[in-house]
Amino acid sequence: MGKIVLVTGVARQLGGRFVRRIQRDPDVDRVVAVDAVPPEHHLGGADFVQADIRQPTIGRVLAETGADTVVHMDVTGTPLGGGSRTSVKETNVIGTMQLLGACQKSPAVKRLVVKSSTNVYGSAPRDPAVCTETTPPKSLPSGGFAKDTVEVEGYVRGFARRRPDVAVCVLRFANILGPGADTPLASYFALPVLPTVFGYDPRLQFVHEDDVIEVLRISSHEPRRGTLNSGTFNIAGDGVLVLSQCSRRLGRPTVPLLLPAVTWAGSLVRTLGMTDFSPEQIRLLTHGRVVDTTQMRETLGFRPKYSTAETFADFARGRGPGLLPPQALAGAVDRIAALALRGSGHPPTQSAN
């Protein structure tokens, strides 16, 4: 018999894409798609079960389906539909607790894959230039999605200790972008003018949604020879972009603000419902974050198809032109920077686009 794969969070586009992809694998017999609300997209030949993972009913679903592989994708930073931040946190944390409790009681479960985030490292001024999987955060996140992911990973580590017979794979994704991305950072880049923190140009990494689907698929199967599909892995495209490069490639002007003003602007856009400009996102747009992906390539055996720059380019194509042509915006910014440098007595340098 082939594998029976249970997937959570299928009402979201990314979850739906993964369900449609994994059921095409020849060694998968059945895919059970679970979410609290019916998805608006199709799920192929998967069996949809409407169940809230925050409730004990998920245990009955797991027992009745006999799933041997669980892919937990219902860990996210954005509410679905008209949901609230409170409901998101409950799904992330309480839902994970209930799901892990069900997995612990099920002797059929042999593999668990958890969608996590590089948010667990936080963003602080004294962070190392590159974070590895063993890098502790300088300060634990105080709230938001970052705190959720820290709690989720703590529960997952406890489960792994109690069920050493289960192969547990935690995938820490960098900022996910692509034509269909629905993330806080994608919403930020969709603003007509990008508020930035004065004096900072943070380094950012991205991972393409296509690569997200593929690495989840690889992690759901038995490891290939010479690889290991258990442990914790940073997942990101090669290379780095700074925020100013992103704004130029989008053709969107930036408005540098002092940090208190950025915080106020974040509260305003959240109130207007334009985007989730959370404190953790403001810290990311101040200090940035870059992670090492050696383990992803050498241990997990996965090499992303898209680099960070290619991921952002594909995302930008799907968003359409900004207020200004990218070349004109880049030229204007370079001229302003050159004038500022001349006024300070420093020789101007050409910036990357």
N, C-alpha and C positions, 0 to 999 in steps of 0.2 A: 504493500500500500504506500501511496505517496504522502506528502506532508499535508497537514491541516493547519492553516495559518489564520490566526485571529488578529485583526487589525482594528485599533481604536482611532477615533478622530476622523472618520471617513466622510463627514459632512463638509469638511474643508477640501478645497481644490487639490491640495498636495496629497491628502489622504486618499482621495478618490483616484488620483493618478497612480499612486502606489498600488492600490487594490487592482486596478485594471492591468498593471504591469506584472505583478507577482503571479497572477492566475495564468499567465501565458507560459510560465516556467514548466517544463515537462515533468518535474518531480513533485509538483504541487497538485494534489487531488481536489482540494476544496479550500476556498477562502471565505472566512466569516467576517463580515464588515459590521462594526459596532459603532453606534453613536446615539446620543440622546434625541437627536432630531433627524428626520429623513433627509438625505442629501438631495440637492437640486440637480446634480449631475448623475449620469449613469454609472453603474458599478460593474458593467460587463456581466459575467456569469456568477458573480459572488452572491452569497446569501447575506442579505441585510437583516440585522437584528437591532431593533430599536431598544436600546438599554442605556441607562445613565450609569457611567462607571463610578459615580459617587455613591451609588446605592448597592446593597449586598446582592442584588439580582445579577450582577456581573459574575458572581461565583457560580450561579446556576447555569448561566450561558456557557461558561468555560467547561463546566462538568458535562453538560449535555452535548456539546460539540466535540469533545475529546481533542481539542486543539493541542498540538505538540509544540507549536511555535507561536509566540505572542509578539507582535510589533506594536509598541505603544507610541502612537503619534499624537495623542491628545495632550501634549504639553506645549503650550503656546502662549504668546504674549498679546494676542489680539482677541477680543470677543467675537463671537459668531453672531451675525445678524444684529439684533438689538440687545445683546447680552451686556452685562456690566463687568467691571474689573473684579468685583467680588465673586461673580460666577466663574470667571476665568481662573481665579486663584483656587476656588474650591475644586474645580475640575483638575487643575494641575496637581494640587497637593492631596486633597482628600480622595480624589478619583484614583490617583496613583496608589495610595495606601490600600484602597479597596481592591484594586486590580492585583497588587502584589500579594495581598492576603488570599485572594482566589487562586493565584498561581501557586502559592505555597501549599495549598490543600490539594492541588491537582497533580497526581502522579504522572499524568500524560505529558505535562509541560517539560520540554527538554531544552528549549532555547527562548531567550528573552532579549529583544532589541528595544532600546529606549532612545527616543529622539530628545536630546538635550541641547545645550547651547554653550558657546564660549562666554556667555554672560556670567558663568560661574566664577570667572577670573576677576570680574569687576573692571573698573577703569579708574586708575588713580595716578597721581603725578609721579610716584616713586615706583611704579610697576616696572618689571624688567622689559627690555626691548622686545623680547619674544617669550611667550609663555609656553611651557611644555605641559604635558598632562599631569605632572607632579608639582607644578608651581602652585603654592598656596596664595590666595588673594591677600593683598596688603591689608584690606579691611573687608569684612563680610558685607555683602549688599544689605542695605537697610530696608528694602521693600521692592515691590514690583516683580516683574518676571524674573529678574536676576535672583532674587531671594527665593522665588518658587523653584527655580532649577537647582539651587543649592539644597533645598529641602528634599526635592525629588531624588536627587542623586544620593543623599543620605539614606533614604528609605530603600533605594535599589541596592546599596552596599550591604545593608542589613539583610535584605532578602538573599543576596548572594552568599552570605555567611550561613544562613539557615538552610539553603538548598544548594550545596556545593555541586550537586549532580546536574544543575542547570547551567548551560553556557550563557553568560550574561554579557551583552555588548552595549556599551553606552557611547553614543555618537554625539560629540559636542560640535554642533554646526556653527560656523561663522555666520555673518548676516546673509540670509537667503534672499537672492534676487533672481529675476527672470521676467519674462513677459507677463506671467500670471501671478507674480508674487504679491501676497497680501500680508505684509509685515509692517511694524512701526517705521522702520527705516525707509521702506518703499513709499509709505505715505509721506514721510518727510521730504523725500526727493521729488514728490509730486507737487509740492507747494510751488507757487509761481515765483516766489522769492525765498531764498534759503537763509534763515537766521543762523548766524555762526557766533562763536565766542571770540571776542576780540583778542588778538595776540596768539591764537592757537590754530594749527592746521593739522588735525589728527590723522594718523595713519589708519587705514581701514582695510579689511579683507572681506571678500564676498565668496559665496559658493552658489553655483547655478542650481536652480530647482531640478534640472535634468540629472545633475550629478547627485543631488540628494536622493532622488528615486533610485538611482543605480547602486549607491553605497548601502542603502537600506536593503535592497534586494540581495546584494552580496552577503550582507551580515545575517540575513535570514536563513542562509543555507549552511551546510557543512563546509568548513574551510577547505580551500584548495591546498594541494601539497605545498609546504613551505610557508603557509600563512596561518594566522590565528584569528578566529572570529569571536574572541571574547576579550574583555578588557575595556578600557576607556580610550577613545581616539578623538583627536582634533580633526575636523573636516573643513578644509578651506581650499580655495583655488590658489595656485601659485602666484606669488607677487603681491604687491601692496599698491594702493592708491591713497593719495592724501585728499582731504575734503575739497580743497580748491580745484584739484584736477577733476573731481566728480562734477562740481558745479559747472565748470567750463564745458565738459563733454555733454552735459545736459542742455547747455545754453541758458542756464538760470542764474541770475545775478545773486550775489550774497549780500547780506546786511550784517556786518560785524557789530556785535553788541557786547557791552560789558556783562559779565556773568550774572549779576542780579537782574539785568534787563532780559537776558535770555530766559532766565527762570520765570519771570513775569510773562514773557511772550509764550512760553510753554504752557502756562496755566490758561492763557487766553485761547490758544488754538485747541486745547483740550475741551474748554468750555464750549467753543463753537463747533466742536465735533469734527474739526478738519483733520486732525491726526493725534495719535497718542504720544505727545511730546513729553515723555515722562522724565523724572529726575535721572534715572539710569541712562536714558538716551542722551540727555544733556551731558552727562559725564563721558559717554562714549564720544560725543562730538567735541569734547574738550581735550581729552587725553588719548583717545583712540585705543586700539587693541590689536595686537598681532600675535598669532599663535604658530608654534612649530608643528609641522605635519609629517615629520619623519616616520612616526609610528604608523600613520595612515598608509604611507607608501610601502614601508619595509615589513611591517608586521601584518597589517590588514590586507595588504596587496592591492590597494586601490589607488588609481591615479586619475584625478578629475580630468574630464574632457575640456573643461573651460578654466582658464586662468582667472584671477580676480579682474583684470582689465577686460577680458573677453566677456565675462559675466556681466560687468557693468555696461559694456557696449550693447549687449543683447537686451538688457533691461531698458537702456536709453532709447533704442529703436522702437520698443513697444510703447514708450510714453509719448512719442511725438516730439515736435520741435518746442523749444522753450521760448521765452520772450525775446531772446537775442540769438543770432547765429553763433555757434560755439567758437568759430574762428574770430569773429568780431569781439566777442566777450573776452576771449583769451588775450587778444591784442590790447584791449582797453585795460584789463587788469595788469598786464605787464608794463604798460606805459605809466599807470598810476604808481606801481611798485618802484619803477625806475626813478620817477620824480621824488618819491619819498626817500629813496636811498641816496640820491644826490644831495638832498637837503640835509641828510644826516652825515654826509662826508664819506659814505661807503660806496665802493664801485658797484654798479648794478650787475646782476647776473641774470641770465636767461632762465626762465622757469619752464618746467615740462608741462605739456598739454595733455 
